[in-house]
Amino acid sequence: MSKKIGLHIGGRRFDVDVEDDFAPFLEEEMVKDFNKKGNNDLKKMLHAYVKKTHELFLQEKEIERILKKTEL
């Protein structure tokens, strides 16, 4: 099953279909980064992308650090 989640960016509505088990997590994260009830400009979209990419970068560094510890 899937769920449709929408967001307004640059005056246009964009909807994405995501799996039911992922939908609550995505909605929670989107509330942190976007105005879910109104419009979001492209600058806000870029900021959210850079923020999430940085979080992924830090997670990967932490995974590498943990893997190196376990190899000893």
C-alpha positions in Angstrom: 0.0 0.0 0.0 1.1 3.6 -0.5 0.1 7.0 0.8 0.1 10.3 -1.0 2.0 13.2 0.6 1.8 16.7 -0.8 3.8 19.9 -0.5 3.5 23.3 -2.2 6.7 24.6 -3.7 6.9 27.8 -5.8 3.2 28.0 -5.9 2.7 24.5 -7.3 1.5 21.4 -5.4 3.7 18.3 -5.6 2.5 14.9 -4.5 4.5 11.8 -3.9 3.4 8.3 -3.2 5.3 6.6 -0.4 5.0 3.3 1.4 2.6 3.3 4.3 5.4 2.4 6.8 7.6 5.3 5.6 4.8 7.9 5.4 4.6 8.9 9.1 8.4 9.3 9.3 8.5 11.5 6.1 5.6 13.6 7.3 7.3 14.2 10.6 10.5 15.2 8.9 8.7 17.5 6.4 7.0 19.4 9.2 10.5 20.2 10.6 11.7 21.5 7.2 8.7 23.0 5.4 5.5 24.9 5.8 3.0 22.1 5.3 0.0 24.3 5.2 1.3 27.0 2.8 3.8 27.7 0.0 7.6 27.0 0.2 10.1 28.8 -2.0 12.9 27.1 -3.9 15.5 28.5 -1.4 13.7 26.7 1.4 13.8 23.5 -0.7 17.5 23.8 -1.3 18.2 24.5 2.4 16.2 21.4 3.4 18.1 19.3 0.8 21.5 20.5 2.1 20.5 19.9 5.7 19.4 16.3 5.0 22.5 15.6 3.0 24.6 16.9 5.8 22.8 14.6 8.2 23.4 11.7 5.9 27.1 12.6 5.7 27.4 12.6 9.5 25.6 9.3 9.7 28.0 7.7 7.2 31.0 9.0 9.1 29.6 7.5 12.3 29.0 4.2 10.6 32.6 4.2 9.3 33.9 5.0 12.8 31.9 2.2 14.3 33.0 -0.3 11.7 36.6 0.6 12.3 36.1 0.0 16.0 34.7 -3.5 15.3 37.5 -4.5 13.0 40.1 -4.2 15.8 
